[in-house]
Amino acid sequence: MSDAIVITGIGIVSSLGSSCDSAVEMMCNRVISIDKTKDHESDKFHGTVRDFNVDKYINPREARKMDPISCYTIAAGSQALEQARLSMEERNNCGLLVGTGFSGLRSVVEHQKKFLRDGITMLSPFHFPNTVYNAAAGLAAIKLGITGPNSTVTGVDVSGEQAIQYGIMMLRQGMVEQVLVIGVDELSAALIKGFSDMRLLSQSDDTPACPFSRSRSGFNLSEGCAALLIETETSARKRSVKPLAEIEGVGLSAAAADSYKFDNAGHYAQTSIKQALEKAEQTMAAIDWISSSANGSRVLDAAEMNLWPSLLTESSAKITAIKAYTGEFAGSGVLRLALGISSLLQRVVPVMDPDKDYEDSIRPYLNFDMSGKVLRFLHLGSGIGGSQIAMVVNCCSAQG
């Protein structure tokens, strides 16, 4: 039997708050962290990072030279490393992976505009590093003292989940003893305009998007960051650190179909879920709760509504779409996983708002009970183009 992959540290910087405790408290109080903002030349609902004090993690003079995405990465990573009690010496054999869909797109656009307007000789060498896709990962490694393998992973909607899978592969191959996995994206005017032009954002002027609702018309674009310190159980035991949770199985599948469509029939999602369960040596009957990837878009939510009824015939598990609270960003899979585990560690289960107008076909399967006992849950990440990643996570320490 292979060595178990466990999570020993969690960090969160998000629209729900910039610590695990504050973010979970917001969800427990059913506070939707989505609001209208004028910061990015937009009048739509977005989720912006809340209560973030960059001075706590980075010298203010240094922080001014960085994009927000790098600041979020360093902060969440610092929280996870502190909780995992990973010393500076141990960080010599730790890897760092950042899952992001668009990295510092704002800096890229600004750099390109200046080049077109003023010419190449007027570009600042101090600004250029922020335009590199691996900037956040590189700067985080420097600030946090992580000298192992360093890379950036992008897979659009499932960038965060793909970074986790990559980290697990690194541990299985013995490349490192620990991996700090981070999922992160930042809002920018260019990103909002791009999604708006594709008509993927919520069209409501009155309320934020609600996953699975009858009135849904698109998702709320958001920003945020979460970090997980993953390692083998042997490594955690050697360091005398108690695991917070175990990733028992991961399954991946891709439709290899239309670049702009989801897995509407649910075939590829079922394949990834089956793989994850087989690797975990479990069945759907062992799943106590499900973290859905639904985000308020008509097509993704419809795909999930087609998926779950057929899978839950032998399971009493209920479903929560955490993006109802956080909004959507490409690296948000790590945040969803972090929020799920952090909630269960505090003996609460993320719930849906019972007062929303959910579709009749999915409402019986949604979770409205915050006090349910959850040991094992299923996390599903769904990406445009049909990419699917499922994870089975055991939170036995939440009841220990």
C-alpha positions in Angstrom: 0.0 0.0 0.0 1.4 3.4 -1.0 2.1 6.1 1.6 -1.0 8.3 2.3 -1.0 11.9 1.0 -2.0 14.2 3.8 -2.7 17.9 4.3 -0.9 19.5 7.3 -1.3 23.2 6.6 -4.0 25.5 5.2 -3.9 29.2 4.2 -6.7 31.4 2.9 -6.8 34.9 1.4 -10.3 35.4 -0.1 -13.4 37.5 -0.5 -14.7 35.7 2.6 -11.8 36.9 4.7 -8.0 36.5 4.9 -7.7 33.6 7.4 -9.2 30.2 7.7 -11.2 31.1 10.8 -12.7 34.3 9.3 -13.6 32.7 6.0 -15.4 29.8 7.7 -17.2 32.2 10.1 -18.5 34.1 7.1 -19.8 30.9 5.5 -21.4 29.8 8.8 -23.2 33.1 8.9 -24.3 32.6 5.2 -22.6 35.8 4.2 -22.3 36.1 0.4 -18.9 37.8 -0.2 -20.0 39.1 -3.6 -20.7 42.8 -4.2 -20.6 45.5 -6.9 -17.3 47.3 -7.2 -16.0 50.2 -9.4 -12.4 49.2 -8.9 -12.0 47.4 -12.2 -14.2 49.5 -14.5 -17.1 47.2 -14.0 -20.6 47.6 -12.6 -21.1 43.9 -12.1 -21.0 41.7 -9.0 -17.5 40.5 -8.1 -15.7 38.9 -5.2 -12.8 40.9 -4.0 -10.3 40.0 -1.3 -11.4 41.1 2.1 -9.5 42.2 5.3 -6.1 41.6 3.8 -3.2 43.2 5.6 -0.2 42.8 3.3 2.2 44.4 5.9 1.8 41.3 8.0 3.6 39.2 5.4 5.7 41.5 3.2 7.6 44.7 3.7 5.3 47.5 2.3 8.1 48.8 0.1 8.6 45.4 -1.5 4.8 44.8 -1.7 4.4 47.9 -3.8 6.6 46.4 -6.5 4.5 43.2 -6.7 1.1 42.4 -8.2 -1.7 41.6 -5.8 -1.5 37.9 -7.0 2.0 37.6 -5.7 1.1 39.2 -2.4 -1.9 36.8 -2.0 0.3 33.8 -2.8 3.0 34.7 -0.3 0.4 35.4 2.5 -1.6 32.2 2.0 1.6 30.2 1.7 2.9 31.7 4.9 -0.3 30.7 6.8 -0.1 27.1 5.6 3.6 26.7 6.4 3.1 28.2 9.8 0.2 25.8 10.6 2.2 22.8 9.3 5.2 23.9 11.4 7.6 23.4 8.5 10.9 24.9 9.5 13.2 26.9 7.3 15.6 23.9 7.2 12.8 21.6 6.1 11.8 23.9 3.3 15.0 22.9 1.4 13.2 19.7 0.4 9.8 21.3 -0.2 8.3 22.0 -3.7 6.1 24.9 -4.6 3.3 24.8 -7.2 1.0 27.6 -8.2 -2.2 26.9 -10.1 -3.5 30.0 -11.8 -5.6 30.7 -14.9 -4.4 34.2 -15.8 -1.6 35.1 -13.4 -0.8 38.8 -13.4 -2.8 39.7 -16.4 -3.2 43.3 -15.4 0.6 43.8 -15.6 0.8 42.1 -18.9 -1.8 44.4 -20.4 -0.3 47.5 -18.9 3.2 46.5 -20.2 1.8 45.8 -23.6 0.0 49.1 -23.7 3.1 51.1 -22.8 5.1 49.2 -25.4 2.6 50.1 -28.1 2.3 53.7 -27.0 5.9 54.6 -26.1 8.1 52.0 -27.6 10.4 49.3 -26.2 13.0 51.7 -24.9 10.5 53.2 -22.4 9.6 49.9 -20.7 10.6 49.6 -17.1 12.9 46.7 -16.2 11.4 46.8 -12.7 7.9 46.2 -14.0 8.8 43.4 -16.4 9.2 40.6 -13.8 5.5 40.9 -12.9 4.5 40.0 -16.5 6.1 36.6 -16.3 3.6 33.8 -15.7 5.7 32.2 -13.0 6.2 35.5 -11.1 4.0 34.6 -8.2 5.5 31.2 -7.7 9.1 32.6 -8.0 8.5 35.5 -5.6 6.8 33.2 -3.1 9.6 30.7 -3.1 12.1 33.6 -2.4 10.0 35.1 0.4 9.1 31.8 2.0 12.5 30.1 1.7 11.3 27.2 -0.4 14.2 25.9 -2.5 12.7 22.7 -4.0 11.1 22.4 -7.5 9.0 25.4 -8.5 6.4 25.6 -11.2 3.2 27.2 -12.4 0.2 25.1 -13.6 -2.6 26.4 -15.7 -5.8 24.5 -16.6 -8.3 27.3 -16.8 -11.2 26.4 -14.5 -9.4 23.5 -12.9 -6.0 25.1 -12.5 -6.0 24.6 -8.7 -7.0 20.9 -8.9 -4.3 20.3 -11.5 -1.7 21.8 -9.3 -2.8 19.5 -6.4 -2.5 16.5 -8.7 0.9 17.6 -9.9 2.0 18.0 -6.3 0.8 14.5 -5.5 2.8 13.1 -8.4 5.9 14.8 -7.1 5.4 13.2 -3.7 4.7 9.8 -5.2 7.9 10.0 -7.3 10.0 10.9 -4.2 11.1 14.2 -5.7 10.4 16.1 -2.5 9.1 15.4 1.0 6.5 18.2 1.0 4.8 20.4 -1.6 3.1 23.8 -1.0 0.2 23.9 -3.5 -1.4 27.3 -4.1 -4.4 28.2 -6.2 -4.7 31.9 -7.0 -6.0 34.5 -9.4 -6.6 38.3 -9.2 -9.2 40.5 -10.8 -8.4 43.0 -13.5 -10.3 45.2 -15.9 -9.0 43.1 -18.9 -10.1 39.8 -17.3 -13.6 41.1 -16.5 -14.0 42.5 -20.0 -12.9 39.3 -21.6 -15.4 37.2 -19.7 -18.1 39.8 -20.1 -17.6 39.9 -23.9 -18.0 36.1 -24.0 -21.3 36.6 -22.0 -20.2 34.2 -19.3 -20.8 36.6 -16.4 -24.0 37.0 -14.5 -26.4 39.4 -16.2 -28.3 40.2 -13.0 -28.2 43.8 -11.8 -29.9 43.0 -8.5 -28.4 40.0 -6.8 -25.2 37.9 -7.1 -25.4 34.7 -9.1 -26.7 31.7 -7.2 -25.6 28.2 -8.4 -28.5 25.9 -9.3 -31.1 28.7 -9.2 -33.8 29.1 -11.8 -32.8 32.7 -12.5 -29.0 32.0 -13.0 -27.5 33.7 -16.0 -23.7 33.4 -15.5 -21.1 33.4 -12.7 -19.6 36.1 -10.5 -15.9 36.6 -11.4 -13.8 36.7 -8.3 -10.3 36.6 -6.9 -8.5 35.0 -4.0 -5.9 32.5 -2.9 -5.6 29.3 -0.9 -2.6 27.2 0.0 -2.3 23.6 1.1 0.9 22.0 2.5 0.7 18.4 1.3 3.1 15.6 2.3 3.3 11.9 2.8 1.9 10.5 6.1 5.4 9.2 6.8 6.9 12.7 6.5 4.2 14.2 8.7 4.8 11.4 11.3 8.5 12.0 11.2 7.9 15.7 11.9 5.4 14.9 14.7 2.7 16.8 12.9 -1.0 15.7 13.0 -2.6 15.6 9.5 -5.7 17.8 9.0 -7.0 15.6 6.2 -6.0 12.9 3.7 -6.4 13.0 -0.1 -7.4 9.3 -0.6 -8.0 9.3 -4.3 -7.8 11.6 -7.4 -9.5 10.9 -10.8 -9.0 12.9 -14.0 -10.8 12.9 -17.3 -11.1 15.2 -20.3 -13.8 15.3 -23.0 -11.4 16.4 -25.7 -14.4 18.0 -27.3 -15.6 21.6 -27.9 -13.3 24.2 -26.3 -16.3 26.2 -25.1 -18.5 23.5 -23.7 -18.8 21.6 -20.5 -19.4 17.9 -20.0 -23.2 18.2 -20.4 -24.0 14.5 -20.3 -21.8 13.9 -17.2 -19.9 11.0 -18.7 -16.5 12.3 -18.1 -17.3 13.6 -14.6 -18.6 10.1 -13.8 -15.3 8.7 -15.1 -13.2 10.9 -12.9 -15.4 10.2 -9.8 -15.2 6.5 -10.4 -11.4 6.7 -10.7 -11.1 8.7 -7.5 -13.3 6.3 -5.6 -11.4 3.3 -6.9 -8.1 4.8 -5.8 -9.6 5.6 -2.4 -11.0 2.0 -2.2 -14.4 3.5 -1.5 -17.9 3.7 -3.0 -20.4 6.5 -3.2 -22.0 5.0 -0.1 -19.0 6.1 1.9 -19.3 9.8 0.8 -20.9 12.0 3.5 -20.9 15.3 1.6 -20.2 16.7 -1.9 -18.4 19.9 -2.9 -19.9 20.8 -6.3 -18.2 23.0 -8.9 -21.5 24.7 -9.9 -21.0 28.5 -10.2 -24.3 30.0 -11.5 -23.7 29.5 -15.2 -26.6 27.9 -17.1 -24.4 25.3 -18.8 -22.2 24.1 -16.0 -25.0 24.0 -13.5 -27.2 22.1 -15.9 -24.4 19.5 -16.4 -24.1 19.0 -12.7 -27.9 18.7 -12.4 -27.7 15.9 -14.9 -24.9 14.2 -13.0 -25.8 14.0 -9.3 -29.2 12.3 -9.2 -27.9 9.2 -11.0 -24.8 9.0 -8.7 -26.6 9.5 -5.4 -28.9 6.5 -5.6 -26.7 4.6 -3.1 -25.6 7.6 -1.1 -27.2 10.0 1.4 -24.6 12.7 0.7 -25.8 16.2 0.1 -24.3 18.9 -2.2 -23.0 22.4 -1.5 -21.8 24.8 -4.2 -19.2 26.9 -2.3 -18.8 29.3 -5.2 -22.2 30.7 -4.1 -20.0 32.3 -1.3 -16.7 32.9 -3.1 -17.5 33.5 -6.8 -15.5 31.9 -9.5 -11.8 32.1 -10.5 -9.6 29.7 -12.3 -7.5 28.6 -9.3 -10.5 28.4 -6.9 -10.4 24.7 -6.6 -7.7 24.9 -3.9 -9.9 27.5 -2.1 -12.9 25.3 -2.2 -10.9 22.4 -0.9 -9.4 24.5 1.9 -12.8 25.9 2.9 -14.3 22.4 3.0 -11.6 21.0 5.2 -11.4 24.1 7.4 -15.2 24.0 8.0 -15.2 20.3 8.9 -12.3 20.9 11.3 -14.6 23.3 13.0 -17.4 20.7 12.9 -19.6 22.6 10.5 -20.7 21.7 7.0 -21.0 24.3 4.3 -24.6 24.8 3.4 -26.7 26.4 0.7 -29.2 29.2 1.3 -32.6 27.5 1.7 -34.5 30.7 0.6 -33.2 30.7 -3.0 -35.2 29.6 -6.0 -33.4 26.3 -6.9 -34.3 24.1 -9.8 -36.7 21.4 -8.6 -34.5 18.6 -10.0 -31.6 19.5 -7.8 -33.1 21.0 -4.6 -33.7 17.6 -2.9 -29.9 16.9 -3.2 -28.7 20.2 -1.8 -27.3 20.5 1.7 -29.1 22.8 4.2 -27.9 21.2 7.4 -24.8 22.8 8.9 -24.6 20.3 11.8 -24.2 17.0 9.8 -21.4 14.6 10.6 -18.9 14.4 7.8 -15.8 12.3 7.7 -15.3 11.8 3.9 -16.3 14.1 1.1 -16.1 14.3 -2.7 -14.7 17.3 -4.4 -15.4 17.9 -8.1 -13.7 20.4 -10.3 -15.2 21.0 -13.8 -13.6 22.9 -16.6 -14.7 24.4 -19.8 -13.7 22.0 -22.6 -14.8 19.1 -20.5 -11.9 18.7 -18.1 -12.9 16.9 -14.8 -11.0 16.3 -11.6 -12.5 14.5 -8.7 -11.0 14.0 -5.3 -11.9 11.9 -2.3 -10.9 13.6 1.0 -11.0 12.0 4.4 -11.4 14.5 7.3 -11.3 11.9 10.1 -9.2 14.3 12.2 -12.2 16.7 12.2 -13.9 14.3 14.5 -10.8 13.2 16.4 
